[in-house]
Amino acid sequence: MSDRDKVRLVERGYDAWKRAKIERGLAQAQDRSAMIPVEQVLRDLS
């Protein structure tokens, strides 16, 4: 396997991981009940 082939394999793996991460985030965003209220986030960060 050439170095270029190894790079392509890694890139494909990264692209698949990134797509799956985005899809999980989008699915999670659909469940509004699981979201933390902005007031709580601001209070926790201050």
C-alpha distance (Angstrom), angle and dihedral (degrees) to the residues before:
residue distance angle dihedral
M1 . . .
S2 3.78 . .
D3 3.78 123.6 .
R4 3.80 89.8 -109.1
D5 3.82 90.7 53.9
K6 3.81 89.4 51.6
V7 3.80 90.6 51.2
R8 3.82 91.2 50.4
L9 3.79 90.5 50.4
V10 3.80 91.6 51.8
E11 3.81 91.4 46.2
R12 3.81 91.3 52.2
G13 3.79 90.4 50.2
Y14 3.80 91.4 49.3
D15 3.80 92.5 47.4
A16 3.82 90.7 51.1
W17 3.81 91.3 48.0
K18 3.80 92.3 47.9
R19 3.81 92.9 48.5
A20 3.81 91.9 48.9
K21 3.81 91.0 48.8
I22 3.81 91.9 51.5
E23 3.80 91.9 46.6
R24 3.83 91.0 51.0
G25 3.79 90.0 49.8
L26 3.78 92.3 50.1
A27 3.80 91.5 49.0
Q28 3.80 90.6 48.3
A29 3.81 91.0 50.4
Q30 3.80 89.7 58.2
D31 3.82 90.3 64.6
R32 3.80 100.0 73.5
S33 3.80 92.3 178.1
A34 3.80 90.5 67.5
M35 3.80 93.3 55.3
I36 3.80 120.4 105.3
P37 3.82 112.9 -122.7
V38 3.81 112.5 -109.4
E39 3.79 90.8 -126.0
Q40 3.79 90.2 60.3
V41 3.80 92.4 47.2
L42 3.80 91.6 51.2
R43 3.80 91.8 46.0
D44 3.81 91.7 49.5
L45 3.80 92.9 48.6
S46 3.79 95.9 48.4
